[in-house]
């Protein structure tokens, strides 16, 4: 891991943790929307859109969608839960897309439109899921931070184990550096976060197995999110989504795993009644 990458991470992580724990939910929702829209700006380039006006129009349309969800959330934040469910269902389709590397690879308008739609279904439900988690009474910010940290732990565990022990490629056509050993290391990192963090979520020992199950499923989806963005980059011929964060690439390169994990985590939490 490069020194620049480490320094950037050390600078950004405390700010992210502080924002999730201490910002009021409306302010966090606004900040998260800005980050998500920045990621969608980069996504539009990966789809093949080159001109600024259509890219701006795409981001503006998603901004309006986010504003509509925030405005019409209603009692119980039903609209946010529905958006998270739509996102979780979308990621099931994305798993099938990962199996078909060549699907929508050609530079055609219908494929570009499909990829733009995929970007919206990836980003907006994740925003909705984060806001719903954060708005939970009493422990909401801690649940939101837990969801983010399990993704960080998955990424870090996968990287360090993969670098040292990685021998068997996970998806060589999509992301040649990822290995099965790294995947197991990432899952171990996520499980460790669950073991250490469950008392802070207001849960007891009887609920720990369900939390571990939810954590591992969300961690697996975070890997799928990373792979899906890598697939889009392979299709477009780009190494990174952008150059916004030194040592990390673009905003989307930092959000890809979180975008996939959050909707699945929220739907699982609702289903398991945690």
Secondary structure, DSSP 8 states (H G I E B T S, - for coil): --HHHHHHHHHHHHHHHHHHHHS-HHHHHHHHHHHHHHHHHHHHHHTT--SHHHHHHHHHHHHHHHHHHHHT-TGGGHHHHHHHHHHHHHHHHHHHHHH-TTTT-S--HHHHHHHHHHHHHHHHHHHHHHHHHHTSTTTHHHHHHHHHHHHHHHHHHHHHHHHHH--SEEETTTEEEEEHHHHHHHHHHHHHHHHHHGGGGT--HHHHHHHHHHHHHHHHHHHHHHHHHHHHHHHHT-SSS-SSBTTTBSHHHHHHHHHHHHHHHHHHHHHHT-
